[in-house]
């Protein structure tokens, strides 16, 4: 074989080896590029955003709504607990320092405690417990109707806590008397509160209360 032919053959061999190496490299790169990878940065962002959104929703559904109620016989308490469940809020009971007995609530006795309080514009029964109401924006305020109006212990609550600028939604329990008289009392007593129209309940079902809360 001549020297010239040997050079040509060597060149072909080198070109062939180069092509093989080029094809092998490209295939390897393509395989690496096609391997599914997890974007760690984006995943962490999504998880953080979801966590923050959940926390914000929890605060909106729980921490911003309070259900505050006074119940002498347990009827208003039942409604209040239904509202607590429907709103996912936090519930507080207004506890009088001196609890009401059946004799205190004897409407037929003009000298009964409830009669005396309702007939005395200055009566403000003392409340035994503290209620941390500052952090709540919306308050459901519940009470029984006494002599067509709010019990005076509710006025004690309004005197004790500053509800200015808050949204307050009254609800009451009564066999026959509506809530309009109580709404007039509440609106005139504190005009700095954003009072919403209230609702009277008798023996109400949980479904009825859920519908009212949603509406």
N, C-alpha and C positions, 0 to 999 in steps of 0.2 A: 504494500500500500504506500502510495506516495505521501510525501509530507503535506501537500495541499489537501489531499482527500482526508487525511487524519485530522487536520484542523477543522474542516467542514463538519465531520462527524462529531467532533468534540463540541462544536458550537450547538449542533442539534441536541446533543445530550444535555448540555447546560440549559438550553431553552426548555427542554422537556421537564427537567428537574424544577426549574423556576415555575412553570405552569402548575405542576403538581403541588408545590408549596403554596402558591397563590390560592388555588382552589381550596386546599385544606384549611388555610387561615380564614378564608371567607365563610366556610361552612361552620367552623368553630365559633366565629363571632356571631353568626346568625343564630346558632343554637343558644348562645349565652343571652342574646337580646330577647329571645322568645321565652326564656324561663320566667314564669309568673312570679312577681315580687310583690311584697306588701309595703305600701307606702306608709312607713312608720309615722312620719310627721303628720300626714293627713289624718291617719287613724287617731292619733292622740288628740288632734284638734277636734275631730268629730266627737270623741268621747267626752272631751271637756265641755264642748258646746252642749251636748245632750245633758250632761250632768248639771250644768248651770241652768239650763232651761227647766229641768225637773225641779231644781231647788227653787227657782223663781215661781213656778206653778204652785209648788207646795206653800210658799209664802202667801200667794194670792188667794189660795183656797182655804188656808188654815189661819195664818197669823193675822190677816187683815179683817177678819169677820169675827165678831163676838155675839153670843146670845146671852143676854142678861135678863133674869126673870125673878119675880117675886111670886111665891105660891104658898097660900095658907093651908090648902086642903090637898094639894097634889095634882089638881086638874091642869093648872097652867104649867106645872113642871113637865107633865107628859107631852104637851104641845111643844114646849121649849126643847125637849130632847129630840123630838122629830125634826125640828128646825135645825138643830145642831148637826144631826145626821145628814140632812139634805144639803146644808151649806158647807159641811166639813169645817165648821168654825170651832171656836173655843167657847165653852159654856161657863157662866158664872151665876150663882144663886145669890140674890139679895136676902141676907139672913137678919131678921130683926133681933135686937138685943133681947127683947122679951117676946117669945113666940106666942102666936095667937092660939087660944084654946077655943073649944066649941062654945063656951059661954061668952068669950070675947066677940064671937061672930054671930051671936043671937040677935037677929034683926028685929025681933019682936020686943026686945028689951031696950027701951030708949036710953038706959044708962050703961049699956054694954060698951066695951072698949072701942069697938069698931064704930058704933054709932057716935060716940063722943068725938072720936078723931075726925070722922067725916063731916061733922057739924062744926068743927073748929078750924077756921082758915089758917091758924098759926100752928096747928099740930104738925110735928115732924118727928115721927118715931125714929129712935136711934137704930143705926145699922151696926151689927156686931163685927162683920168681916170686911176686909180690905179687898178692893177689886182693882187690878192693874189694867185700866182701860185706855191708857195713853197711846198704845201702839196700834190700836184698832181704828180703821177708817169707817167701817160700817157696823152698826149695832142693831140687832133685833132686841127690842125691849118689851118684855111680857109681864102681864099682871092680870088679876081677876077684876071684873067690874064691881065696884062697891058703891051702891046708891047712885048708879048712873055715871060714875066718875072713876078716876084713878085712885087707888089707895094712897094715903098721905105718905107712906114709906117710899113711894116712887118719887115724890117731890124731894124727900130727903136725899135720895140718890142723885137727883139733878142738882141739888145744892152742893153736894159733896164733890162731884166730879165735873170737870170742865169738858163739855161735849161740843163746844163751839167749832163749827166747820165740819163736824162729823155728820154722816148720813145715819139717821135713826129711823128704824121701821118698827112701829109699835104693833103688838098683837095682844089680844085679850081673850079671856074666856068668860062666857056669860050665857045663862039660859035663855035670855030674851033681850036684854038691853044691848043696843048697838055700841059701836066705838066712837061715834061722832062727837059725843059730849067730852069724852076723854081726849080726843084729838084737839078739840078747841082749848082744853086746859093746858095740854102739853105745848101747843104752838104759842100760846100767849105767855106761858111760864118762861120759856127760853126761846127767844126769836133768833138767836145766833146758830141754832141747830138746823140742819137741812132735814126737816121732818118729811117723811114719805107717808102716803095714806096707809093707815093700818088695816088690820083685819080681825074680825071677831070669829072665834071658834066655839063650838059647843062640844059635842062628842065627835071629834073629827078623826077621820082615818089618816094614816100615814100618806096614802096616795094623794089625798086632797091637799095636805100640807106641802107635799113635794111639788104639786102643780102650782100652788101659790108662790112658793119660793122661786121656781123657774120663771114664772110670769113677772 
